[in-house]
Amino acid sequence: GSAQLLRQLMLDQPTLVDAKAYSPERLQNKILA
């Protein structure tokens, strides 16, 4: 589901800083956009 996509996107971030920069809401907006 979307939860897995969010986790995958966060894991795919090159650094932990980038992962923290993307909140679940922002990731959802990116996917829906």
Backbone as JSON, one array per atom type, in Angstrom:
{
  "sequence": "GSAQLLRQLMLDQPTLVDAKAYSPERLQNKILA",
  "N": [[0.82, -1.21, 0.0], [0.2, 2.39, 0.24], [1.72, 3.05, 2.43], [3.95, 1.36, 2.27], [5.12, 2.4, -0.02], [5.82, 4.95, 0.86], [7.71, 4.29, 2.79], [9.63, 3.08, 1.16], [10.4, 5.22, -0.47], [11.56, 6.91, 1.43], [13.67, 5.29, 2.27], [15.08, 5.25, -0.05], [16.18, 7.72, -0.15], [19.19, 9.6, -0.45], [20.53, 10.47, 1.86], [20.17, 10.57, 5.48], [19.37, 13.04, 6.28], [17.98, 14.05, 4.1], [15.89, 12.25, 4.12], [14.61, 12.95, 6.47], [13.83, 15.47, 5.75], [11.73, 15.08, 4.07], [8.46, 14.89, 4.76], [5.8, 12.58, 5.62], [3.42, 13.63, 4.58], [4.32, 15.33, 2.54], [5.52, 13.45, 0.88], [3.3, 11.96, 0.1], [1.93, 13.91, -1.34], [3.72, 14.21, -3.43], [3.52, 11.7, -4.66], [0.82, 11.64, -5.42], [0.72, 13.84, -7.07]],
  "CA": [[0.0, 0.0, 0.0], [0.92, 3.66, 0.22], [2.7, 3.04, 3.52], [5.17, 0.74, 1.77], [5.73, 3.35, -0.97], [6.44, 6.01, 1.65], [8.94, 3.72, 3.39], [10.61, 2.87, 0.1], [10.93, 6.53, -0.89], [12.44, 7.39, 2.5], [14.88, 4.47, 2.25], [15.81, 5.58, -1.27], [16.84, 9.03, 0.01], [20.64, 9.44, -0.36], [21.02, 10.7, 3.22], [19.13, 10.64, 6.5], [18.9, 14.43, 6.31], [16.96, 14.15, 3.06], [14.75, 11.46, 4.55], [13.9, 13.74, 7.47], [13.29, 16.66, 5.08], [10.47, 14.71, 3.44], [7.44, 14.4, 5.69], [4.84, 11.68, 4.96], [2.45, 14.42, 3.81], [4.98, 15.78, 1.32], [5.71, 12.27, 0.02], [1.99, 11.63, -0.47], [1.66, 14.92, -2.36], [4.58, 13.89, -4.57], [2.98, 10.51, -5.34], [-0.46, 11.98, -6.04], [0.91, 14.89, -8.07]],
  "C": [[0.85, 1.25, 0.0], [1.99, 3.7, 1.3], [4.03, 2.44, 3.05], [5.89, 1.68, 0.82], [6.45, 4.44, -0.2], [7.74, 5.5, 2.26], [10.02, 3.57, 2.34], [11.23, 4.19, -0.32], [11.91, 7.05, 0.16], [13.75, 6.6, 2.5], [15.73, 4.81, 1.03], [16.51, 6.93, -1.17], [18.33, 8.8, 0.22], [21.18, 9.63, 1.06], [19.86, 10.76, 4.19], [18.55, 12.04, 6.56], [17.78, 14.6, 5.29], [15.7, 13.4, 3.49], [13.92, 12.24, 5.57], [13.23, 14.95, 6.82], [11.94, 16.35, 4.46], [9.51, 14.13, 4.47], [6.47, 13.5, 4.93], [3.85, 12.45, 4.1], [3.07, 14.86, 2.49], [5.16, 14.61, 0.35], [4.39, 11.9, -0.65], [1.65, 12.61, -1.58], [2.47, 14.63, -3.61], [3.99, 12.73, -5.37], [1.69, 10.86, -6.09], [-0.29, 13.0, -7.16], [1.25, 14.29, -9.43]]
}
